[in-house]
Amino acid sequence: MLVMSAVQNVAVPPHNLEAEKSVLGAVLLDERHLNSLLVEERLRPAHFYREAHGAVFEAMVKLFENDRKIDHLTVAETLRQGGRLEEVGGPAAIDELAGWVPAAGHAREYGRIVRDNAQLRDLLTTSYEIQASVLSREAPARDLVERAERSVLEVAHDDRQKKIRTIADILHEETDKLHRLSIAKNPLTGTPSGFKDLDNNTGGFQPGNLIDGQVGAGGQHRRERRAGRSRRGAVLTGNV
């Protein structure tokens, strides 16, 4: 097949094993990083280049979804129950992951590196598929162009746009979220805005929120007053 032969000509697809290990190690050191990796970076097991790393991350996600603690022992046990512990190198391999973390607080940066490389691999595969379809002339030129555009857009939008989620899936996810919030007794589910009343009502800024940059009447009046002062020689040092 043309696609497979083209892929074989590439020595090593884009990846970063150090970043993958650092992501896993950071979560082992502090399980709170997993939430931001899943929500903010939308990192998934399939984004890992090495299958063993993806299996470890999948075990972490399973523990997270069942409101269980994440550490070396629980991850190893989850993998053992799934028959994949030896596949990842045994308990010793999991213990070693924590030593690969330059700075646990940079977990999201490491996750972004892993996800970016996964997107590059997807783009590489898509480009080969486009070349193969062109070389085989399996459809008219116009259809091939439209198919190529659609394929590249799917890579750009990642898996978030590839599948339509059912209402049942969304309700299940939201129910789990409410359950975790009731246990944590913390109204914040997103990024704090700095305004207590707003955070209590909204749970903080959520992924995908659109923040309107338009300033209200009060802000408009402040701008006018500052403009007046600036005309009288005052120096403005900030934006409204």
Secondary structure, DSSP 8 states (H G I E B T S, - for coil): -HHHHHHHTSSS-S--HHHHHHHHHHHHH-TTHHHHHHHTS---GGG-SSHHHHHHHHHHHHHHHTT---SHHHHHHHHHHTT-TGGGTHHHHHHHHGGG-S-GGGHHHHHHHHHHHHHHHHHHHHHHHHHHHHHHT-S-HHHHHHHHHHHHHHHHHGGGTTS---HHHHHHHHHHHHHHHHHHT----SB--S-HHHHHHH-SB-TT--------HHHHHHHHHHHHHHHTT----S--
